[in-house]
Amino acid sequence: MPIPADIQSFIDRQADEAPASYDDLRAVIFNGSLKRSPESSQTEALLEIPIGIFRRLGVQVELVRTVDHQIPPGVWPDMTEHGYDRDDFPSIYKEMVEPADIIILAGPIWLGDQASPTRLIIERLYAYSGEVNEAGQWSYYGKVGGAVTTGNEDGGKHVSAQLLYALQHIGVTIPPQTDSYWNGEAGPGLSYADPGSGGPENAWTTRNTVFMTWNILHFARMLKDAGGVPAFGNSTLDWDLSHPDHPNPEYR
């Protein structure tokens, strides 16, 4: 179910009047739905707002539904080196995450918390946080993040707090107001895109999703134009914390 036509028209007009060019940016969005493609996803319905704005501006968007891939749990870059026969995440990281300027974590709420595929991606992103760029900064420096959540009960702010904390902890820049969510009434009920739910017509959620999208774009533009985060005082090259006999590697 699309958002009302007059609101969509306003969103499109904003994009056409964008203050800068964004067609050199890349975004990767992880949808933590429990449903495999091609089954419809409530989270993906809300994601149509940022994805629509991104694509209208020429941003290259990669949408990953985590459950469509074989991604084992773990905090190592390649879990085939730790007993698993297959791990799709190394190629996802190399082809989508590493070149991305924008990372958005999205997914549903179950039992008041993020769905398990969303937490899985956080753990796998964490596995690569020990890598550094040429300036000695952690690998996610210079990338911008956000969070999108859907559910038919409460928990949107709780989930956003967890996702945004995790992203900033591994080095992703979090602009102001870069979370958006929609929750239905308590108890079993309609989800975001269900007919009669009121989700697509909810002005608060639509507005915050648009704010999130533009704040992500603004910061991604500023960081890319600036060559990333200044590398003074935050370079690992200035510090030697190596402890060869320590059982817990730093990136874990």
C-alpha positions in Angstrom: 0.0 0.0 0.0 1.7 3.3 -1.1 1.8 6.4 1.0 -0.8 9.1 0.1 -0.3 10.6 -3.4 0.0 14.2 -2.1 2.8 13.3 0.3 4.6 11.2 -2.3 4.4 14.2 -4.6 6.0 16.4 -2.0 8.8 13.9 -1.4 9.5 13.7 -5.1 9.5 17.5 -5.4 12.1 17.7 -2.6 14.3 15.2 -4.4 14.1 17.2 -7.6 15.2 20.3 -5.7 18.1 18.6 -3.9 20.9 21.0 -2.9 23.7 18.8 -4.1 24.5 15.8 -6.3 24.5 12.4 -4.7 24.9 10.1 -7.7 28.4 9.0 -6.7 27.1 7.6 -3.4 26.4 3.9 -2.7 24.1 2.5 0.0 23.6 -1.0 1.3 20.4 -1.8 3.3 20.0 -5.0 5.3 16.4 -6.1 5.8 16.2 -8.4 8.8 12.8 -9.8 7.8 12.1 -13.4 8.8 10.4 -14.0 5.5 12.3 -15.2 2.5 11.9 -13.6 -0.9 9.5 -13.3 -2.7 7.2 -13.2 0.3 6.2 -9.6 1.1 8.0 -7.8 3.9 6.5 -5.1 6.1 9.9 -3.6 6.7 10.6 -3.5 2.9 7.3 -1.5 2.5 8.6 1.2 4.8 12.0 1.1 3.1 10.4 2.1 -0.1 10.6 5.7 1.1 14.4 6.0 1.6 15.1 3.7 -1.4 12.8 5.8 -3.6 14.6 9.0 -2.6 18.0 7.4 -3.0 17.3 6.1 -6.5 15.6 9.3 -7.6 18.9 11.0 -6.7 21.1 8.4 -8.5 22.4 6.7 -5.4 23.3 3.1 -6.1 21.3 1.0 -3.7 21.9 -2.7 -2.7 19.0 -4.3 -0.7 20.0 -7.4 1.1 17.3 -9.6 2.7 19.5 -11.5 5.1 17.5 -14.8 5.2 17.9 -15.2 1.5 21.6 -15.9 2.0 23.6 -18.4 3.9 25.2 -16.3 6.6 26.4 -18.2 9.7 26.6 -16.6 13.1 29.9 -15.5 14.4 32.3 -12.7 14.8 35.0 -13.8 12.4 35.3 -12.4 8.8 34.9 -15.8 7.1 33.1 -18.5 9.1 34.1 -21.2 6.6 37.4 -21.0 8.5 35.5 -21.9 11.7 33.6 -25.0 10.8 30.9 -23.8 8.4 30.6 -25.2 4.8 29.4 -21.9 3.3 29.4 -18.2 4.2 28.0 -15.6 1.9 28.9 -12.7 4.0 32.6 -12.2 2.9 31.4 -11.5 -0.7 28.5 -9.3 0.6 31.1 -7.3 2.6 33.5 -7.0 -0.2 31.0 -6.2 -3.0 28.4 -4.1 -1.1 29.6 -3.0 2.4 33.2 -2.1 1.8 32.4 0.3 -1.2 29.2 1.7 0.5 29.0 5.2 1.8 25.7 4.4 3.6 24.7 1.4 5.8 21.1 1.1 6.9 20.0 -1.7 9.3 16.3 -2.5 9.0 14.0 -5.2 10.3 10.9 -6.2 12.3 10.3 -6.3 16.0 9.6 -9.7 17.6 9.0 -10.1 21.3 9.9 -6.4 21.8 13.3 -6.7 20.3 15.1 -6.8 16.9 14.7 -9.9 14.8 17.5 -12.4 14.9 18.7 -11.7 11.3 19.3 -8.1 12.2 21.5 -9.1 15.2 23.3 -11.6 12.9 24.3 -8.8 10.6 25.5 -6.6 13.4 27.8 -9.4 14.6 29.1 -10.1 11.1 29.8 -6.4 10.5 31.6 -6.3 13.8 33.9 -9.1 12.5 35.4 -6.6 10.0 35.7 -3.7 12.4 39.3 -4.6 13.2 40.4 -3.8 9.6 41.9 -0.4 9.0 42.0 2.1 6.1 45.2 3.8 4.8 45.1 6.3 7.6 44.9 3.6 10.2 41.3 4.3 11.1 38.8 1.5 11.6 37.3 0.2 8.4 33.8 1.8 8.9 35.1 5.4 9.3 33.6 7.6 6.7 30.4 5.6 6.3 27.0 6.9 7.5 24.3 4.8 9.2 20.7 4.6 10.0 18.0 2.3 11.3 14.4 1.4 10.2 12.1 -0.7 12.2 8.5 -2.1 11.9 6.3 -4.0 14.2 2.7 -4.4 15.4 3.7 -3.7 19.1 6.0 -1.4 20.9 9.8 -1.5 20.8 10.8 0.9 18.0 12.9 3.2 20.0 14.5 0.4 22.0 15.5 -1.4 18.7 16.8 1.9 17.2 19.0 2.6 20.2 20.6 -0.9 19.9 21.2 -0.6 16.2 22.6 2.9 16.2 24.8 2.2 19.1 26.2 -0.9 17.4 26.9 1.1 14.2 28.6 4.0 15.9 30.7 1.6 18.1 32.3 0.1 15.0 33.0 3.5 13.5 30.0 4.4 11.4 28.9 8.1 11.7 25.4 8.6 13.0 23.8 11.9 11.9 20.9 13.4 13.8 17.5 11.7 13.7 18.6 8.7 11.6 16.1 6.2 12.9 12.5 5.7 11.8 9.9 3.2 12.9 6.2 2.3 12.8 4.4 0.3 15.5 0.8 -0.8 15.5 -1.4 -1.2 18.5 -0.5 -3.6 21.3 -1.3 -7.2 20.8 -1.9 -9.2 17.6 -2.9 -6.8 14.9 -2.2 -5.2 11.6 1.4 -4.6 10.3 2.7 -1.5 8.5 1.5 -2.3 4.9 -1.6 -4.3 5.8 -4.8 -2.7 4.4 -6.4 -0.5 7.1 -3.3 -0.4 9.3 -2.8 3.3 8.9 1.0 2.7 8.5 1.6 4.3 5.1 -0.8 7.2 6.1 1.0 7.8 9.4 2.5 11.3 8.9 4.9 11.0 11.9 6.5 7.9 10.5 6.7 9.2 6.9 8.1 12.5 8.1 10.8 10.9 10.2 11.7 8.5 7.5 12.2 11.3 5.1 14.2 13.3 7.7 16.4 10.2 8.3 17.0 9.8 4.5 18.0 13.4 4.0 20.2 13.6 7.1 22.0 10.4 5.9 22.5 12.0 2.5 23.8 15.3 3.8 26.4 13.6 6.1 27.4 11.1 3.4 28.0 14.0 1.0 30.0 16.0 3.6 32.1 13.0 4.6 32.9 12.0 1.0 33.7 15.6 0.0 36.0 15.9 3.0 37.8 12.6 2.3 36.3 11.0 5.4 36.8 11.6 9.1 40.0 13.6 9.8 42.6 11.1 10.9 44.2 13.1 13.7 44.0 11.5 17.2 42.1 8.4 16.0 44.6 6.5 14.0 45.6 3.0 15.1 49.0 3.7 13.6 49.8 5.9 16.7 49.0 3.1 19.2 50.4 -0.3 19.8 48.0 -2.4 21.8 49.2 -5.8 20.4 49.2 -8.6 22.9 50.1 -11.8 21.0 49.1 -14.1 23.8 45.7 -12.5 24.5 42.9 -14.9 23.8 40.4 -12.2 22.6 41.4 -10.4 19.4 40.7 -6.7 19.5 38.0 -6.7 16.8 35.9 -9.2 18.8 
